[in-house]
Amino acid sequence: MSSRSDGTLATRDVHFDRRGAVAHILIDRPGVMNALAPATMEKLADAFLRAERDPEVRVIVIRGAGERAFSAGVDLGVTREALVHPMKRETRNLHEIILETEKPTIAAINGVCIGAGCEIALACDLRIAVKEARFGQTEAKVGMGGNFAAVLLPQLLPRALAMELLYTGRLFSADEAFGWGLLNRVVDASELDSAAADMANSIAANAPLTVHKLKATLIRSHGLPLSAALRLDAGPDPYNSQDRMEGALAFKEKRAPRFRGI
C-alpha cells in the first residue's frame, strides 16, 4: 500500500484518488474483468468509508479499470470456500456501505456490469454508462444469492421487469437500462470520464449540507406515507447554516457562492 498527501491511496487492486472535492475509486483488476475477490470488496468498503470521513470530499465516483468491464461480479475463481449470507455478518457489507454513505455516489460504468458488480452500480445514486456496457443479475445462473439486487432492483424498476431480470439472469444493454430509467446517461467510451467528472463537479459546487439532507430524506422517506415523509427530519439542517446565508449573499452579489459545509 502506498499513499501521498494529495489524497491518493493505492493498493493492489483498489485505488483511491481525491481530486479537489471528488473522490475517485478504481477497481483495478482488469485481467479478470475487475471481478471482486473478498479482499477487493474489503478494500472497496474501506475506500468508501475513507471518502465518507474526509470533509474535503463532496462526491464519490467509482469506475472499473480498463475498457472491458466495470466489474464482472464475484471472482468465482478465488471464492471457492463457503460464503456467509450478507445479512448474517457482524459488519455491513460493501453494498450497504455504498448505499448508506451520506455523500452522492456516481458509478461510471465502462463495460460489463454483472452480479455483485452490477449491485455496486445499483447501490450508487447515479449511473453513467458507455454504449457498449452490458448488465445483468446473473446469480440464478451460478447459484449465488443476489440478496441486495433482489431488494433494490424492484425499487428501481417495475416489479414484473425486475423479477424477470432476477429470475432469468439475462443480460441487458445500456440502451435498455436507459429506457427503463436505470441510467442517467449513455455516452461514447471516450466521453465517460468527462461525463462523470462534469456531473460530479456540478454536484460538488452546490451546498453540501443541502445535498446531504436531500439524499438522507430521499432514502429514509422511501415507502413512508406522504404525511410521515413530509415530516421526516433527516440529515443536517441547512436552514440555519452559514452556507444558506452565503448562498443568499452570493445571489445578491451576482457571484458564485463559496460553500463550506457549515
Buried (B, 14 or more C-beta within 10 A) or exposed (E): EEEEEEBBBBBEBBBBBBBEBBBBBBBBBBEBBBBBBEBBBBBBBBBBEBBBEBEEBBBBBBBBBBEBBBBBBBBBEBBEEEEEEBEEEEEBBBBBBBBBBBBBBBBBBBBBBBBBBBBBBBBBBBBBBBBBBBBBBBBBEEEBBBBBBBEBBBEBBEEEBBBBBBEEBBBBBBEBBBEBEBBBBBBEBEBBBEBBBEBBBEBBBBBBBBBBBBBBBEBBBEEEEEEEBEEEEBBBEBEEBEBBEBBEEBEEEEEEBEBEBE
